Amino acid sequence: MPDWFYRTVTRPVLFRVSAERARDFALGFMGRLVRAPFGPAAIDFLGHMRADPRLAVSHLGLHFPTALGLGPGLDVHAVALPALGRFGFGFLEVGPITVTGSTGKAPVARRLDQEAFWFPDPPGSLSLAAASPRIAEAGRHGLPVIARLAATPGAGAEQAAAEIGRMIRELAPHAPLFSILTLRDGLAAGWSEEEWSAHLRTILASRDASQARPVLLCLPADVDLAAADPLVDAAVQNGVAGLIVDGSVQGDSGGQGGRLIGGPAREPALAQVRHWRSRFGGGLFLISSGGVHEPEDALALRTAGADLVEADTGVVYTGPGLPKRINDLLLFAELAKARERSAPGPELRSPERTWFWTAAMGAGMVFGSLLALLIALTRVVLPYDESFVGMSREQLLALNPRLLAFMAHDRVSLAGTMIAIGVMYLGLSLDGVRRGLHWAQQSVFISAFTGFASFFLFLGFGYLDTFHAFVTAVLFQLLLLALHSRLGTFTPSVPPPLRGDRAWRRSLWGQLLLILHGCGLLGAGAMISFIGVTKVFVPEDLEFMRTTALALQAASPRIVPLIAHDRATLGGMLLASGWVFLLPALWGFRNGSARLWWTMLIGGVSAYAAALGIHMTVGYTSVMHLLPAFGGLGIFLVGLGLSAAFLKGKA
């Protein structure tokens, strides 16, 4: 789940059980979800985490959607790679893989004080037979996969070269890149430079000429650089395509040994990246992991000279939203460099841009809903309403003194909801859509199409509201113009935060509440729409009017269809408002988004003020009827309050 659920609910629960059980549960769930019907769409919907196309890079003839990849320390059994590949990563590394596979001497363990994970040395490994289909499945999703290969523990140089060569040949159809874990073995065995070179030549020569995949040398972050220098030189001279800084360091010295990945490897990995970049210049392909738990950690490795960066433990300790936050920072840095190199191109005219038409649609909705609010607070019914029912306003009042008050409560609530939608469309258009934000455009489109589709809910009762139909037709044309206009290119104006702080952590609770609020609006809209097209009334409605549906039907067979029209329309507008409040909460939470915060506040308070105010005015004060509205308002305001410091702040 995204950070707003992981940091608030899931992580506290998972951290109460062992690391292996938590890992197997979480990754197993994601693996089953991504393979289920609509599972990939659900992951994309909740996270909206795919990397911006402008972050794409190419190395060794391979295309990487972003310079950030997933290290092998997270999904060691490769059970959830297709799911993790949708988190905003540009490549995946899998391993270690050995011919027969092995189980570690002890289970993986957390080191909370160090934000690290402890693995036995040697760690458990994935067998070649198990790895092959899982890498093939992951590769079908379009991301390059790096297979990290290791020999059987204790194998000699000749056996190790033979095993690694076999794995390269069998995995080459699925993995475009390989990394090998042999340097530490060479150092431990005291191999000479000649022995090391012969070992590498054997591995590289074993590749099928038609699928000669690049091979990288994998180095632990705490390797002795003085001892490793000649071996790395020999590796480069013999055809190794680059280096991977593993991001692991020696573990506990008193008892368990093993290796630590995560926080303790951050500084050693950074120092090693600087060393290799200084030694080889720009001609060496270099990937590094090592304690990437915040966006600034990834940026530091990139600045030090890493071509690509890996994160793994950071997804556990910081949250699944880490790749998205890192990509935001990398994009800001890349665009800042691009602005220095070239002047901006000519801008499109406003009528050619999507925001112009979505803003016009929002303004039209605000104007139309204010007019509807004025009518609902005065006459309530219009001449064509009276003509449809066959009764004048005075006759309706004589029939039931509370009938018009009841209709006013529906129509004012509807107008308030439409005001909220119009305000949200205006705010999202003038800020988000105008700046080229895809999520803002999608939020408006999904909400608008839902609202327009709801127009057909009440037609089954045989009543066509002329004013409603006219406004709908006009606004729908604006939506079509927006659909066929150009979004523009997003250029961030506020630098993303380098680190998560207290305001960010508090905002995750606010985001969770706002998402629950949006889901509540969708649920209420669906329920009211269903009631509007079926039984029309709930018991509290009839109790307020002191009548029955049969009595109203007997007075005039068209009174109930008139009320059903209001009900169904209100339900449809609640559905539209649910989307336009939910999707920005899901996708648009960014530091410095003060305009989004104010837009949500103004829009939401307008709707609740209209709905609750009219209920109090007409005396429809049933506790059960108003409880959802008061509950929704409370959740909404608390969510905005918790999010204020983060959304209104600047990194």
PADREN-589264 format. One line per field, with one value per residue (C-alpha): chain; x, y, z. Coordinates in steps of 0.5 Angstrom, whole numbers. Each point is the difference from the previous one (the first is absolute). Layout:
<titis>
c	A	...
X	X	...
Y	Y	...
Z	Z	...
</titis>
This chain:
<titis>
c	A	A	A	A	A	A	A	A	A	A	A	A	A	A	A	A	A	A	A	A	A	A	A	A	A	A	A	A	A	A	A	A	A	A	A	A	A	A	A	A	A	A	A	A	A	A	A	A	A	A	A	A	A	A	A	A	A	A	A	A	A	A	A	A	A	A	A	A	A	A	A	A	A	A	A	A	A	A	A	A	A	A	A	A	A	A	A	A	A	A	A	A	A	A	A	A	A	A	A	A	A	A	A	A	A	A	A	A	A	A	A	A	A	A	A	A	A	A	A	A	A	A	A	A	A	A	A	A	A	A	A	A	A	A	A	A	A	A	A	A	A	A	A	A	A	A	A	A	A	A	A	A	A	A	A	A	A	A	A	A	A	A	A	A	A	A	A	A	A	A	A	A	A	A	A	A	A	A	A	A	A	A	A	A	A	A	A	A	A	A	A	A	A	A	A	A	A	A	A	A	A	A	A	A	A	A	A	A	A	A	A	A	A	A	A	A	A	A	A	A	A	A	A	A	A	A	A	A	A	A	A	A	A	A	A	A	A	A	A	A	A	A	A	A	A	A	A	A	A	A	A	A	A	A	A	A	A	A	A	A	A	A	A	A	A	A	A	A	A	A	A	A	A	A	A	A	A	A	A	A	A	A	A	A	A	A	A	A	A	A	A	A	A	A	A	A	A	A	A	A	A	A	A	A	A	A	A	A	A	A	A	A	A	A	A	A	A	A	A	A	A	A	A	A	A	A	A	A	A	A	A	A	A	A	A	A	A	A	A	A	A	A	A	A	A	A	A	A	A	A	A	A	A	A	A	A	A	A	A	A	A	A	A	A	A	A	A	A	A	A	A	A	A	A	A	A	A	A	A	A	A	A	A	A	A	A	A	A	A	A	A	A	A	A	A	A	A	A	A	A	A	A	A	A	A	A	A	A	A	A	A	A	A	A	A	A	A	A	A	A	A	A	A	A	A	A	A	A	A	A	A	A	A	A	A	A	A	A	A	A	A	A	A	A	A	A	A	A	A	A	A	A	A	A	A	A	A	A	A	A	A	A	A	A	A	A	A	A	A	A	A	A	A	A	A	A	A	A	A	A	A	A	A	A	A	A	A	A	A	A	A	A	A	A	A	A	A	A	A	A	A	A	A	A	A	A	A	A	A	A	A	A	A	A	A	A	A	A	A	A	A	A	A	A	A	A	A	A	A	A	A	A	A	A	A	A	A	A	A	A	A	A	A	A	A	A	A	A	A	A	A	A	A	A	A	A	A	A	A	A	A	A	A	A	A	A	A	A	A	A	A	A	A	A	A	A	A	A	A	A	A	A	A	A	A	A	A	A	A	A	A	A	A	A	A	A	A	A	A	A	A	A	A	A	A	A	A	A	A	A	A	A	A	A	A	A	A	A	A	A	A	A	A	A	A	A	A	A	A	A	A	A	A	A	A	A	A	A	A	A	A	A	A	A	A	A	A	A	A	A	A
X	0	2	4	-7	-2	7	2	-6	-3	4	7	-1	-4	6	5	-3	2	6	4	-1	-8	-1	4	-4	-7	1	4	-5	-6	3	2	-7	-3	4	-2	-7	-5	0	6	5	-5	-2	8	0	-6	2	7	0	8	2	7	-1	2	6	3	2	8	3	7	3	-5	-6	-6	-1	-7	4	7	-3	-1	-2	6	0	-1	-7	-3	5	-5	-2	-7	-3	4	-5	-4	7	1	-6	3	4	6	4	3	0	6	-1	4	5	-2	4	-1	-3	-2	1	-3	4	3	-5	-6	0	-1	-1	5	-5	5	4	-6	3	-1	5	1	5	6	-1	-7	-5	-1	-5	1	1	-6	-5	4	-1	-8	0	5	-4	-6	3	3	-7	-2	5	6	7	2	7	1	5	4	4	4	-2	4	7	0	7	2	-2	-6	-3	2	-4	-6	0	1	-6	-5	2	-2	-6	-3	3	-7	-3	5	3	6	4	3	5	2	7	5	-1	2	6	2	-1	4	6	-1	6	-2	1	-4	-6	1	0	-7	-3	2	-3	-7	0	2	-6	-5	-4	3	-7	-2	6	-3	4	3	1	5	-4	4	-2	0	5	5	8	1	7	0	-6	3	4	-5	-5	5	1	-8	-1	6	-3	-7	-4	-5	0	-1	-5	1	-4	-2	2	5	3	-6	1	7	-2	-3	-4	4	-4	-2	-4	-3	-3	2	7	2	-2	6	5	-4	0	8	1	-4	4	6	-2	-2	6	4	-3	-3	-7	2	-2	-7	-2	-6	0	-5	1	-5	-4	-6	-1	0	6	4	-1	1	7	2	-2	4	6	0	-5	-3	-6	-2	-3	-5	-3	0	-2	-7	-1	3	-3	-6	-2	0	7	1	-5	3	7	-2	-3	6	4	-5	1	8	0	-5	4	6	-4	-2	7	2	-6	-5	-8	-4	-6	-6	-7	-6	-4	-6	5	1	-4	-1	-3	-6	0	0	-6	-4	2	-2	-7	-1	1	-5	-5	0	0	-7	-3	2	-4	-6	0	0	-5	-6	3	-4	0	-5	2	0	-7	-3	3	-3	-7	0	2	5	-6	-3	6	0	-7	1	5	3	7	1	3	5	2	1	4	4	2	1	4	5	0	2	5	3	1	3	5	1	1	5	4	0	2	6	2	0	3	6	1	-3	3	7	0	-2	-3	-3	-4	-3	-2	-3	-4	-2	-2	-4	-4	-1	-3	-5	-2	-1	-5	-4	-4	-1	-7	-3	-3	-5	-2	2	5	2	1	5	4	0	2	6	2	0	4	5	1	3	5	2	1	4	4	1	3	4	8	2	7	6	1	5	1	1	1	6	-3	3	6	-2	-7	-1	-5	-5	1	-2	-6	-2	-1	-5	-4	1	-3	-6	-1	0	-5	-4	0	-2	-6	-2	0	-4	-5	-1	-1	-5	-4	0	-2	-6	-2	-1	-3	-5	2	-1	3	-4	3	-3	-7	1	2	-6	-5	-3	1	3	-7	-3	4	-1	-8	1	3	4	5	3	4	3	2	3	4	3	3	2	3	4	2	3	4	3	2	3	4	2	3	4	3	1	3	5	4	0	3	5	1	3	6	4	-2	-7	-3	-5	-2	-1	-4	-4	-2	-2	-4	-4	-1	-3	-4	-4	0	-3	-5	-2	0	-3	-6	-2	1	-5	-5	0	2	5	-1	7	0	-1	5	6	3	1	2	5	2	2	4	4	1	2	5	3	1	3	5	2	1	7	2	-4	1	7	6	6
Y	0	7	4	3	-7	-3	5	1	-8	-5	1	1	-7	-3	2	-4	-7	-2	3	-7	-1	8	-1	-6	3	6	-2	-6	4	5	-6	-3	7	2	-7	1	3	8	-1	4	5	0	1	6	3	0	3	3	-1	-1	4	6	-1	5	-4	-5	-2	-4	-4	-6	0	-1	5	1	4	3	0	-3	-8	-5	-3	-8	1	1	-6	-5	-6	4	-1	7	3	2	4	3	2	5	4	5	-4	0	-7	-6	-4	-7	-5	-3	-5	-7	-6	-4	5	0	2	5	-2	4	4	8	4	8	5	5	5	0	-1	-6	-7	-6	-6	-6	0	-4	2	-4	-1	-1	-6	1	-4	4	7	-2	1	6	4	-2	3	6	1	0	7	4	1	-3	-5	-1	-7	0	-7	-3	-7	-6	2	-3	-1	1	5	-5	-3	7	2	-6	1	8	-1	-5	4	6	-5	-2	7	4	-1	4	4	5	2	-4	1	-5	-1	-2	5	-1	-7	2	4	-5	-5	4	-1	4	5	-6	-5	5	2	-7	-1	6	-2	-7	3	5	-5	-5	5	-2	5	1	3	3	3	6	-3	5	-2	1	3	0	8	-2	-3	1	5	0	-8	1	5	-5	-5	5	3	-8	0	6	-2	-7	2	1	6	3	0	-1	3	-5	4	-5	0	-5	-1	-2	-1	-4	-6	0	3	0	7	6	4	6	6	-2	-1	7	4	-6	0	7	0	-6	3	7	-5	-4	6	4	-6	-1	6	0	-6	-5	-2	0	-2	1	-2	1	3	4	2	7	4	3	-6	-2	7	-1	-6	3	6	-4	-3	-6	-1	-4	-1	-6	1	-6	0	7	-2	-4	5	7	-3	-2	7	1	-2	6	5	-2	1	7	2	-3	4	6	0	-2	5	5	-2	0	8	2	-3	2	6	-2	-1	3	-1	-2	5	-1	-3	-5	-3	-5	5	5	-4	-4	7	3	-7	2	7	-2	-5	5	5	-5	-3	7	1	-6	1	7	-4	-5	5	4	-3	-7	-2	3	1	-7	-4	3	-2	-7	-1	3	4	7	2	2	-7	-3	3	-1	-7	-1	6	-3	-3	6	1	-8	2	6	-4	-5	6	4	-6	-1	7	0	-6	3	6	-4	-4	6	3	-6	0	7	-1	-6	3	7	-3	-8	0	6	-2	-7	-4	-7	-2	7	-1	-7	2	5	-5	-6	5	3	-6	-3	6	0	-7	1	4	-6	-3	4	-1	-6	4	4	6	5	6	5	5	-6	-3	7	1	-7	0	7	-3	-6	3	4	-7	-3	6	-1	-7	2	5	-1	0	3	-2	0	4	-1	7	-2	-5	-6	-1	-4	-4	-2	5	0	4	-5	-6	4	1	-7	-1	6	-3	-6	3	4	-6	-3	6	0	-8	2	5	-5	-5	5	2	-7	-1	6	-1	-7	2	6	-5	-6	2	8	1	-3	0	6	4	-2	1	7	1	-4	-3	-7	-1	-3	7	4	-5	1	7	1	-6	5	2	-6	0	8	-2	-6	5	4	-6	-3	6	1	-7	1	7	-4	-5	6	3	-6	-1	7	0	-7	0	6	-3	-6	3	7	1	4	5	7	-2	6	1	-7	1	6	-3	-6	4	5	-5	-5	5	3	-6	-2	7	0	-7	0	8	-2	-6	4	6	-5	-4	-7	-1	-8	-2	-6	4	5	-4	-2	7	2	-6	2	7	-2	-5	6	5	-4	-3	7	2	-5	1	8	0	-4	2	7	0	1	-5
Z	0	-1	6	2	2	1	5	4	0	-3	2	8	-1	-4	4	6	-4	-2	-6	-4	1	-1	-7	-2	2	-3	-7	0	0	-5	-5	1	-2	-6	-3	1	-5	1	5	-4	-1	7	2	-5	2	8	-2	-6	0	-7	-1	-4	-8	1	5	-5	-1	-4	1	-3	-5	5	1	7	2	6	3	6	1	5	3	2	7	1	-5	1	-2	-6	1	-1	-5	-5	6	2	-7	0	6	-4	-1	-7	1	5	3	2	4	2	-5	1	-4	5	5	7	7	5	6	4	-2	-2	6	1	3	2	3	-6	-5	-3	-2	3	-5	1	-4	-5	0	-3	-7	-6	-4	-8	-1	5	-3	-7	-1	5	-4	-6	3	3	-7	-4	4	-4	6	-1	5	3	2	6	-1	5	1	5	6	1	-8	-3	-5	-6	3	1	-7	-3	5	-2	-7	0	3	-5	-6	3	3	-6	-4	6	3	-4	6	5	6	3	7	0	2	7	-1	-4	5	6	-4	-2	-7	-4	-6	-5	4	0	-7	-2	4	-3	-7	1	2	-6	-5	2	-2	-6	-6	-2	7	3	5	4	7	6	6	6	6	8	2	5	-4	1	-6	0	-1	-5	-4	-5	0	-3	-4	-3	0	-5	-4	-1	-2	6	-2	7	7	5	7	4	6	5	6	5	5	8	2	6	-1	-6	-6	-6	-4	1	-6	1	5	2	-8	-2	2	-3	-6	-1	1	-5	-6	1	0	-7	-3	1	-2	-6	-2	-4	-4	5	1	7	5	7	6	7	5	-5	5	-2	-6	1	1	-7	-2	3	-3	-7	2	2	-7	0	-7	4	7	3	6	4	8	-1	-2	6	5	-4	-4	-7	-2	1	-8	-2	5	-3	-7	2	2	-6	-4	3	0	-8	-2	4	-4	-7	2	1	-7	-4	0	0	-6	-2	4	-3	0	5	-4	-2	7	4	6	-4	-1	7	3	-4	2	7	0	-4	5	6	-4	-1	7	3	-4	2	7	-1	-3	6	5	-3	-4	0	-6	-7	-5	-4	7	1	-7	1	6	-2	7	1	6	4	-1	2	7	1	-2	6	3	1	-7	-3	6	-1	-8	2	5	-6	-5	4	2	-7	-2	6	-3	-7	3	3	-7	-3	5	-1	-7	0	5	-3	-7	1	5	-2	-7	-2	2	-4	6	-3	7	0	-7	1	7	-4	-6	4	5	-6	-4	6	1	-7	0	6	-4	-3	7	1	-7	1	4	-6	2	-3	3	-5	4	2	-7	-3	5	-1	-7	0	5	-4	-6	5	2	-7	-2	6	-2	-7	3	2	7	-1	4	7	3	8	3	7	2	3	7	1	6	3	7	5	-4	-6	5	3	-7	-1	5	-3	-7	3	3	-7	-4	5	-1	-7	0	5	-6	-5	5	1	-7	-2	6	-2	-7	1	5	-5	-6	4	7	0	7	7	6	3	-7	1	8	-1	-5	4	-6	-4	-7	-2	3	-5	-6	1	1	-7	-4	-2	7	2	-7	1	7	-3	-6	6	4	-6	-2	7	0	-7	3	6	-4	-4	6	3	-6	0	7	1	-6	2	7	-3	-6	2	7	-1	4	-2	-3	4	-5	0	7	0	-6	4	6	-4	-4	6	5	-6	-1	8	2	-6	2	8	0	-4	4	6	-3	-2	6	-3	6	1	3	-4	-6	1	4	-7	-2	7	0	-7	2	6	-4	-6	5	4	-6	-3	7	0	-7	1	2	-6	-6	2	2	-5	0
</titis>
